[in-house]
Amino acid sequence: MQILAIDTSTEYLSLALWLDGRVFSRDINAGQTHSQQILPTLRELLDEAQVELNALDGIAFGAGPGSFTGLRIACGVAQGLAFGTGLPVIAVSTLQALAQQSGAEKVIACLDARMGEIYHAAYEKKDGEWLEVCTPALFKPEEAPEVEGHDWIGVGTGWLVYPGVLQAVYGKQLSEIPKPDHSSHPTAKSIAELALPIFEMGLARPAHEAAPIYIRNKVALKMSERVNR
């Protein structure tokens, strides 16, 4: 199975080619330049792997939650490439990607949603599969939902922006406090890993069905609405 994975949900541009278990990847702190860098970087990656796009089996992308602009870029590029090649697509949760790359089995994933809020989900791995303990949703960090049990790992930029608040919510349920490193951002490699079994089961979707997962109801809020949140 040969897959291209894309993520631009944070300031990082992350691309990965999964080629029958071999992985070629790029992770670049692109800031606000994802749209300028993504196609040239993809070309570099394809050249390095010595493979052409139309030889792949499908395209996976980080569908969200995350930066609204970033989600549109990843979805739009995945959709455009899929239309051009006839490849199917799979939308992957960025929060589940964080859980996947953590190496842990009980994960509370939180991404900074700005405006004093976090994107939050909790996952537990059983029999090699991720089970959704808390559905991805938007919360103020102090209102993050409870989870049962102990030995949870916190991952994602939300933990770096609101460490004290989230540690107060989950207290002794945590076995590890996240560190400010690249693992706080979803990577295309983890998106490819999550998409692989879905492709293998033949459950990928046609390009026109690709769509971001925003979670926040309104992409843009007026200043008065922000004040009242």
N, C-alpha and C positions, 0 to 999 in steps of 0.2 A: 504494500500500500504506500502510495506517494502523495503527500499532502503539503499544501502551502498554508501556513497559519499567519494571521495578521492581528496585531493589537496596537491601537493608538488611543486607548481610553484614558491614559494619563499623559504626563509630559514625555514619557518614553515612547519611541517608535520601536516596536519589537516585531521582527519577522523571523520565521523559521521554516525550513524545509525538512519534512520527515520523509526519508527515503528508505523504506524497508528497515527501519531501526537506526539508520544513520541520521544525524541531525546537523544541519548547517543553520546557523542563526546569526542575527544582528540585533543588538540592543543599544539604542542610541538615545541620549537625552536630547530630544529634538526641540524642547520648549514649545514654541508655536509654529514650528516649521515642518510639521508632519507631511502636509500636502506637497511641499517642495521636495522632500527627501525620499518619500516612500517608493516611488517608481524607480528612480536611479539606484536606490539601495537594493530593491528587489532584483534589478537587472544584475547587479554585482553578485548577489547571492546565487542566482540561477547560473551565472557564469562559473562561479566557484564550484558549484555542485555538478556542473556540466550536464544540466538537464534543461529542457524547454518546458514552458508553462503548459502547453497542450499535451505533454506526456504525463501530467499528473492525474491523480484520481479525483481530486476535489480540493476545495478551499474552505478553511475554517477561519472565523474572525471573532474577536472579542466584542460581543454585542452589547455589553454593559452590565451593570451601570458604570458610569464614569463621566468624563467631560463630554458635554453634548456635541461640541464640534468634533472632538476626537472620535466619538462613536459614529457620527455621520461619515467621517473620512474612511474609517475601517469598513463600514458597511458598503459605502459607495464604491470603494476600490474593489472589494471582494465581488460585489455584484457586477461591476463593469468587466472585470477579468473573467468572471464566470460566463457572462453573456458572450464575450468574445471567443471563448474556447468551448462552450457547451458543457462546462464542468458543473457539478452540483455543489451546494454550499451547506455549511452547518454553522449556526450561531451558538456561541459558547458563553456562558456567564463568566464575567471577569472575577466575581467573588469566588466562584468554584475553582477558577484557575489559580487563585491565591491559595486555596486549600490544597490543590493538587501539588503545587510546587513547594509547599511547606515541609513535606516529608513526615507530617504528623497524621494522626488518625482522628483527632477531635479538634476542630478548628473553628474559631470565631473570626470571620473575615470582615474587616471594616475598611472602607475607602473614604477618604475625606471628600465630602459632597459640597464643601464650602458653605457659606451662610450659616455657620454654627450647626451643621448637620453631618451625618455619616450615612453611607450606604452600608447595610449590615446584613449578614447571613451567617448561619452556623451549619456546619457539616460534620458528619461522623462516618468514617469508613468502616464498612462491615462486609466481609467476604469479598474484599477487593473493589467494592463499589461505594460511591459516595451517597449517603442518605441525607436529605435536607431536613435538618432539625428546626431551623428557623428560615422561613422563606425570605429571599432578598426583599428588603424594604428600606424606607428612609426614616431616620430617627434623629432626634437630638441625642447627643452621646449619653447624657444622663438618663435618658428614657430607653436605652437599649434593652431588648427583651431578655428575660431570664433564660438560662439553660440549666439542665439538670446534671448533677455529677461533678466530677473533678477531672484534672489532667487535661484541661483545655489549653490550646495554644492560640494566642492572638496574633494575627498577621494583617498587614495592609497599612496604608498611610493614615487611616483614621486613628490607629493606635499611636502613631508618631505625633499627630496633632493634638490628640486628647488623651495622653497616657494616664494622667491622674484620674480623670473622670471615669474612664473605662475600667481602670484597675479598681476603683471604688465600687463600680457596679458588680464586677465579677469576683473581686477579692481572692479568697483562697481556692477558688475553682480553677485558677490559672496555674499551670506548671512551668510556664516560661513567659518572660516579658519580651516582646519583639524588639529587635535592634534596627537602627536606621540604615538599612542596606538595600541593595537592589531587589531583594526578595519581597520588599514591600509593594512592588509594582507587578501587575500581571505580566507574564511573559508568553510570547507566541509558542514557545516550546511546550509549556503546560497546556495551552489551548489545543495544540496538535495532539497531545497525549489523550486529552478528554474526547476529542473528535474522532480519534482512530476507531474505537469500537462501534461508534455510530455509523461511520462510513462502512465498516466491515459488515454491519447488519443491513446495509442497503437503505438506511433511513435518512440519508441526506436529502435536501430539498432543492428545487429548481431556483435559479438565480432570482426570479421575480418575487420570491417569497422572503428574501433576506430583509431583515428589519432590525433596527437597534432596540435595546431594552433600556428605556429612559428611567423608569420608576417614578421620578419626580413628575407630577401631573403637568406642570407648565414648564416649557423650556426656558422662557424668559419671564421674569417677574418685574412689575413696576416697582419703583423705589418704595412707594407707600405699602405695597404688599410685602416687601422684604422686611420693612420695619415691624409689621404686624405679625410676622412669623415667630 
